[in-house]
Amino acid sequence: MMSNRKKALVTGGGTGIGRSAVLALAQAGYDVALVYSSSEQPAQAVAQEARALGADCFTLKCDVSDDAQVKAMMAEVGQRFGHLDALVNNAGTTAPWKMRDLDSLNMDDWDRVFDVNVKGTFQVTRAAVPWLKQGTEPAIVNTASIVGLRPGAQPPPYAASKAAIVNLTKTLAWNLGPHIRVNAVAPGWMEGDWMERMLGEKYNDLMGARAKATPLKRCVTADDVAEVMLNLIQANRFVTGEIVVIDGGFSAST
């Protein structure tokens, strides 16, 4: 039986930003469809936390780069919820490489990054549109990155894919208005597993240096990002096609 709570879908919802987004939405009164690709146990744990907050939260496994899987997933979400009020496109991946060594990049990895990060965002959005149109003041938030706006330490395919998300966000906003708003967040260096993998044994030193150089004197957390996502979904009614940088002022002051 459907509840009167608003309905949201979060891709990549098992860890990091996705986890925080699921819990923020649950706390705000949303039922949440949590989509994951490989992080089944974390996804189940997050869903349990969301249910403890009062949400109807269920998990779905889906490779967002596979359009058939996306359509099947969205059909199940539609059957369960009947409509969507919010979509958070957070699913993403990256590629290994040796910094400044372009030959270290495997082009199959490059293609996979674009398939998940860019094509996946488009496919999920396209499949969600009919359900969002039945929602109340529906909104989409995409996860971009500061490296989609300026150079950074991330692998080139990841950075380029996030630049594509910046453009795709604006293009979707133009195409889906006036009924659906589309914005994106661009986090800076974020505490947690992702940057630990990127920086390796230099994580503590480099994150500390970044925090010191940031006006707000710390690095971004997943909860910081989720807070902005929720704000873009619930407020900012006349804002669409925008990219909100979340880096404590670092990029504005360097």
Secondary structure in CASP SS format (residue, H / E / C, confidence):
PFRMAT SS
TARGET T0000
AUTHOR 0000-0000-0000
METHOD secondary structure of the structure
MODEL  1
M C 1.00
M C 1.00
S C 1.00
N C 1.00
R C 1.00
K E 1.00
K E 1.00
A E 1.00
L E 1.00
V E 1.00
T E 1.00
G C 1.00
G C 1.00
G C 1.00
T C 1.00
G H 1.00
I H 1.00
G H 1.00
R H 1.00
S H 1.00
A H 1.00
V H 1.00
L H 1.00
A H 1.00
L H 1.00
A H 1.00
Q H 1.00
A C 1.00
G C 1.00
Y E 1.00
D E 1.00
V E 1.00
A E 1.00
L E 1.00
V E 1.00
Y E 1.00
S C 1.00
S C 1.00
S C 1.00
E H 1.00
Q H 1.00
P H 1.00
A H 1.00
Q H 1.00
A H 1.00
V H 1.00
A H 1.00
Q H 1.00
E H 1.00
A H 1.00
R H 1.00
A H 1.00
L C 1.00
G C 1.00
A C 1.00
D C 1.00
C E 1.00
F E 1.00
T E 1.00
L E 1.00
K E 1.00
C C 1.00
D C 1.00
V C 1.00
S C 1.00
D C 1.00
D H 1.00
A H 1.00
Q H 1.00
V H 1.00
K H 1.00
A H 1.00
M H 1.00
M H 1.00
A H 1.00
E H 1.00
V H 1.00
G H 1.00
Q H 1.00
R H 1.00
F H 1.00
G C 1.00
H C 1.00
L C 1.00
D C 1.00
A E 1.00
L E 1.00
V E 1.00
N E 1.00
N C 1.00
A C 1.00
G C 1.00
T C 1.00
T C 1.00
A C 1.00
P C 1.00
W C 1.00
K C 1.00
M C 1.00
R C 1.00
D C 1.00
L H 1.00
D H 1.00
S H 1.00
L C 1.00
N C 1.00
M H 1.00
D H 1.00
D H 1.00
W H 1.00
D H 1.00
R H 1.00
V H 1.00
F H 1.00
D H 1.00
V H 1.00
N H 1.00
V H 1.00
K H 1.00
G H 1.00
T H 1.00
F H 1.00
Q H 1.00
V H 1.00
T H 1.00
R H 1.00
A H 1.00
A H 1.00
V H 1.00
P H 1.00
W H 1.00
L H 1.00
K C 1.00
Q C 1.00
G C 1.00
T C 1.00
E C 1.00
P C 1.00
A E 1.00
I E 1.00
V E 1.00
N E 1.00
T E 1.00
A C 1.00
S C 1.00
I H 1.00
V H 1.00
G H 1.00
L C 1.00
R C 1.00
P C 1.00
G C 1.00
A C 1.00
Q C 1.00
P C 1.00
P H 1.00
P H 1.00
Y H 1.00
A H 1.00
A H 1.00
S H 1.00
K H 1.00
A H 1.00
A H 1.00
I H 1.00
V H 1.00
N H 1.00
L H 1.00
T H 1.00
K H 1.00
T H 1.00
L H 1.00
A H 1.00
W H 1.00
N H 1.00
L H 1.00
G C 1.00
P C 1.00
H C 1.00
I C 1.00
R E 1.00
V E 1.00
N E 1.00
A E 1.00
V E 1.00
A E 1.00
P E 1.00
G C 1.00
W C 1.00
M E 1.00
E C 1.00
G C 1.00
D H 1.00
W H 1.00
M H 1.00
E H 1.00
R H 1.00
M H 1.00
L H 1.00
G H 1.00
E H 1.00
K H 1.00
Y H 1.00
N H 1.00
D H 1.00
L H 1.00
M H 1.00
G H 1.00
A H 1.00
R H 1.00
A H 1.00
K H 1.00
A C 1.00
T C 1.00
P C 1.00
L C 1.00
K C 1.00
R C 1.00
C C 1.00
V E 1.00
T C 1.00
A H 1.00
D H 1.00
D H 1.00
V H 1.00
A H 1.00
E H 1.00
V H 1.00
M H 1.00
L H 1.00
N H 1.00
L H 1.00
I H 1.00
Q H 1.00
A C 1.00
N C 1.00
R C 1.00
F C 1.00
V C 1.00
T C 1.00
G C 1.00
E C 1.00
I E 1.00
V E 1.00
V E 1.00
I E 1.00
D C 1.00
G C 1.00
G C 1.00
F C 1.00
S C 1.00
A C 1.00
S C 1.00
T C 1.00
END
